Amino acid sequence: MKVDNYLPREAEITKVVQETGINLNIKTFHLRFTDGEAMMEFQPGQFLMLTVYGVGEAPFGLACAPTTDCQEIIISVKETGKVTSALHELQEGDSVGIRGPYGNSFPLEKTSGKDVVFISGGIGLAPLRSLIDYVLHPDLRQDFGRVQMLQAFRSPEDMLYDYEQQRWENSPGTTVKYTIDRPCEGWEHCVGFPHDLIDEELDCQTEDTVYYTCGPPIMIKAVTNELVNLGIDPEDIITTLEMRMSCGLGKCGKCNIGHRYVCKDGPVYSYKELLEMPDEF
């Protein structure tokens, strides 16, 4: 194993975006390496290990696309524990450590030339953003078919990337729909949980389509079950698992499910692969 797989590279926080209110408290961090070396090479769907010095380390999915104009690493972080709370206290100019990238990636070869459906819930939009921006990039858009998105949030105040939504909506051959859990004043989009809206709001009857979903585990299960009920092949349903990962290298064993390690064999899986695994995800 290469030594640099264990040693983090220093990166500077160049920008911090407060995505949601303090009740959910999600922030997006833009990071740039300080060592003068080349930008980290990665693929959509991979993750990195981020160190908050003096506090600890945690895994985060990449929320940026590996395109030619990618100069910074972007991650979106929900405040949930010791490391994420410490990260949320950092500001522009502060430094963190980065190891990676790790894991497998979204199957671009399977997706090329096909229609793409993205179904996200809350912070689950973050790892999908890497692929969304890749598919919708002007230099790559012709490699993919029609794009549909159904983005679910608890409330309008919990919407991620509101500054990106107009760009996504305006991309050729792209439809974006939004839903929240409960109706509220001024909301003009869908209301309800995403699995209840798939049949009505999305065209999921085409055979030449790949479906990507990410969000809370209960949402992933509900969405995948609904897609299967609509006749979608489980091999064409792709999701990510990021639970319990600790070292990123398959050494600590904390993320094993049966004989698989999420950090090495994942975090990207087809629903067909999940059906072959113990019911732990």
C-alpha positions in Angstrom: 0.0 0.0 0.0 1.4 3.4 -0.9 2.3 5.6 2.0 0.3 8.5 0.6 -2.9 6.5 1.1 -2.4 7.0 4.8 -1.1 10.6 4.9 -3.5 13.5 4.3 -2.7 16.4 2.0 -3.3 19.8 3.4 -6.1 21.8 1.9 -7.3 25.4 2.5 -11.0 26.2 2.9 -11.6 28.8 0.2 -15.4 29.2 0.6 -18.1 28.2 3.0 -21.8 28.2 2.0 -24.6 27.9 4.6 -27.0 25.7 2.7 -29.9 25.3 5.2 -31.2 26.8 8.5 -29.6 25.8 11.8 -32.3 23.1 12.5 -30.8 21.0 9.7 -27.5 22.9 9.4 -25.8 21.8 6.2 -22.8 23.7 5.0 -20.9 23.4 1.7 -17.1 23.7 1.8 -14.8 24.6 -1.2 -11.3 23.3 -0.7 -8.0 23.8 -2.6 -4.7 21.9 -2.0 -1.9 24.0 -0.6 1.0 21.8 -1.7 1.2 23.1 -5.3 0.6 19.7 -6.7 -2.1 18.7 -9.2 -5.8 18.6 -8.4 -6.9 15.2 -7.0 -8.1 12.9 -9.7 -11.5 11.3 -9.0 -14.7 9.9 -10.5 -18.3 10.8 -9.7 -19.5 8.8 -6.7 -16.2 8.4 -5.0 -15.5 9.8 -1.5 -12.7 11.3 0.5 -11.5 11.2 4.1 -11.3 14.7 5.7 -9.3 15.5 8.8 -10.1 18.3 11.2 -6.8 18.7 12.9 -6.9 17.8 16.6 -10.4 16.4 16.4 -10.6 13.5 14.0 -11.4 12.2 10.5 -14.6 11.4 8.6 -15.7 10.3 5.1 -17.6 12.7 2.8 -18.9 12.2 -0.8 -17.5 14.5 -3.4 -20.1 17.1 -4.6 -18.1 18.3 -7.6 -17.6 16.9 -11.1 -14.2 15.8 -12.4 -14.4 18.0 -15.5 -11.6 20.0 -17.0 -12.7 23.2 -15.3 -12.7 21.6 -11.8 -10.1 23.4 -9.7 -11.5 22.9 -6.2 -12.9 20.0 -4.1 -16.5 20.5 -2.9 -18.2 18.7 -0.1 -21.5 19.3 1.7 -21.6 18.4 5.4 -24.5 18.0 7.8 -23.7 18.7 11.4 -24.2 15.4 13.2 -21.2 14.7 15.4 -17.8 15.6 16.8 -15.9 15.9 13.5 -18.7 17.6 11.5 -19.4 20.1 14.4 -15.7 21.0 14.4 -15.7 21.3 10.6 -18.7 23.7 10.8 -16.7 25.9 13.1 -14.0 26.4 10.5 -13.9 29.4 8.3 -12.3 30.5 5.0 -8.5 30.3 5.2 -8.5 27.5 7.7 -6.8 24.2 6.8 -7.9 20.6 6.8 -6.4 17.3 5.7 -7.6 15.2 2.8 -7.0 11.6 1.9 -8.4 9.9 -1.2 -10.3 9.5 -3.3 -11.6 6.1 -2.3 -14.2 3.6 -3.4 -15.8 2.8 -6.7 -17.7 5.3 -8.8 -21.0 5.7 -10.6 -21.1 3.5 -13.7 -20.5 6.1 -16.5 -20.1 3.4 -19.1 -23.5 2.1 -18.2 -25.0 5.6 -18.3 -23.5 6.9 -21.5 -26.1 7.3 -24.3 -29.0 6.6 -21.9 -31.7 8.7 -20.2 -30.9 9.5 -16.6 -33.2 9.9 -13.6 -32.0 11.3 -10.3 -34.1 10.9 -7.2 -32.6 12.5 -4.1 -33.6 13.2 -0.5 -32.0 16.0 1.6 -28.2 15.7 1.9 -28.4 12.7 -0.5 -28.3 15.3 -3.3 -24.6 16.0 -2.4 -23.0 12.8 -3.8 -25.4 12.9 -6.8 -24.3 16.5 -7.6 -21.0 15.1 -8.8 -22.7 13.1 -11.4 -25.4 15.7 -12.2 -22.8 18.3 -13.0 -20.8 15.8 -15.0 -23.8 14.7 -17.1 -25.0 18.3 -17.6 -21.5 19.8 -18.4 -21.7 21.5 -21.8 -18.7 19.5 -23.1 -20.4 16.2 -22.1 -24.1 16.8 -22.4 -24.3 15.2 -25.8 -23.1 11.9 -24.4 -26.3 11.4 -22.4 -30.0 11.4 -23.1 -32.9 13.1 -21.3 -32.3 14.0 -17.7 -35.0 14.0 -15.0 -34.6 15.0 -11.4 -36.9 14.7 -8.4 -35.4 16.4 -5.4 -37.0 15.9 -2.0 -36.5 18.2 1.0 -38.2 18.5 4.4 -39.1 22.1 3.8 -38.2 25.0 1.4 -35.6 26.2 3.9 -33.9 22.8 3.6 -33.2 23.0 -0.1 -29.6 22.4 -1.1 -27.9 24.3 -4.0 -30.6 26.8 -4.6 -28.0 28.8 -6.5 -27.5 25.8 -8.9 -31.1 24.9 -9.6 -31.7 27.4 -12.3 -28.7 26.2 -14.2 -29.8 22.7 -14.0 -33.4 23.5 -15.0 -32.0 25.4 -18.1 -29.8 22.6 -19.3 -31.0 21.1 -22.6 -33.3 18.0 -22.3 -33.6 18.4 -18.5 -36.6 18.4 -16.2 -36.2 19.3 -12.5 -39.0 18.8 -9.9 -39.1 19.5 -6.2 -41.1 18.1 -3.3 -41.4 18.8 0.4 -42.8 16.7 3.2 -45.8 18.9 4.0 -47.6 21.8 2.3 -46.6 25.3 3.3 -47.5 28.8 2.3 -46.0 30.0 -1.0 -44.8 26.5 -2.1 -45.9 25.9 -5.7 -44.2 22.5 -6.4 -44.9 18.9 -5.4 -45.8 17.8 -1.8 -45.2 14.3 -0.6 -42.5 11.7 -0.2 -40.5 10.9 -3.4 -41.5 7.3 -3.7 -45.2 8.3 -3.8 -44.5 10.8 -6.6 -42.4 8.7 -9.0 -45.2 7.3 -11.1 -47.0 10.6 -11.4 -44.1 13.0 -11.8 -41.5 11.1 -13.7 -41.5 9.1 -16.9 -40.1 5.9 -15.7 -41.4 3.5 -18.3 -38.5 3.7 -20.8 -36.2 0.7 -20.9 -33.1 2.7 -21.9 -32.8 4.6 -18.6 -30.5 4.5 -15.5 -31.9 5.5 -12.2 -29.8 7.1 -9.4 -31.1 7.6 -5.9 -29.5 8.8 -2.7 -30.9 9.9 0.6 -31.8 8.5 4.0 -31.8 4.7 4.1 -35.6 4.5 4.5 -36.0 6.7 1.5 -33.7 4.6 -0.6 -35.6 1.5 0.2 -38.9 3.1 -0.5 -37.7 4.5 -3.8 -36.1 1.3 -5.0 -39.1 -0.7 -4.1 -41.4 1.6 -6.0 -39.1 1.5 -9.1 -39.1 -2.3 -9.0 -42.9 -2.2 -8.7 -43.0 -0.1 -11.9 -41.0 -2.8 -13.7 -37.5 -1.3 -13.5 -34.7 -3.8 -13.6 -32.8 -3.7 -10.2 -29.5 -3.6 -12.2 -30.6 -0.2 -13.6 -31.1 1.3 -10.1 -28.0 2.8 -8.6 -27.5 4.1 -5.1 -24.7 4.8 -2.6 -24.0 3.6 0.9 -21.8 5.7 3.2 -22.6 4.3 6.6 -20.0 3.3 9.2 -17.0 4.0 7.0 -14.0 4.9 9.1 -10.6 4.3 7.5 -11.5 4.3 3.8 -9.0 1.5 3.1 -10.9 -1.7 4.2 -8.5 -2.1 7.2 -10.7 -1.3 10.2 -13.7 -3.6 9.2 -16.3 -1.2 10.5 -18.2 -0.9 7.2 -18.4 -4.5 6.3 -21.7 -5.9 5.2 -21.4 -9.7 4.9 -18.2 -10.2 2.9 -18.2 -6.7 1.4 -16.6 -3.5 2.6 -18.5 -0.3 1.7 -15.3 1.8 1.5 -13.7 -0.6 -1.0 -16.5 -2.5 -2.9 -18.7 0.6 -2.7 -20.0 3.1 -1.9 -21.8 2.8 -5.2 -24.1 -0.3 -5.7 -26.8 -1.4 -8.0 -30.0 -2.5 -6.3 -29.4 -5.9 -7.7 -26.1 -6.1 -5.7 -27.9 -4.9 -2.6 -30.5 -7.6 -2.9 -27.6 -10.1 -2.8 -26.3 -8.7 0.4 -27.4 -9.2 4.1 -30.3 -7.0 5.0 -28.1 -4.5 7.0 -28.1 -1.4 4.8 
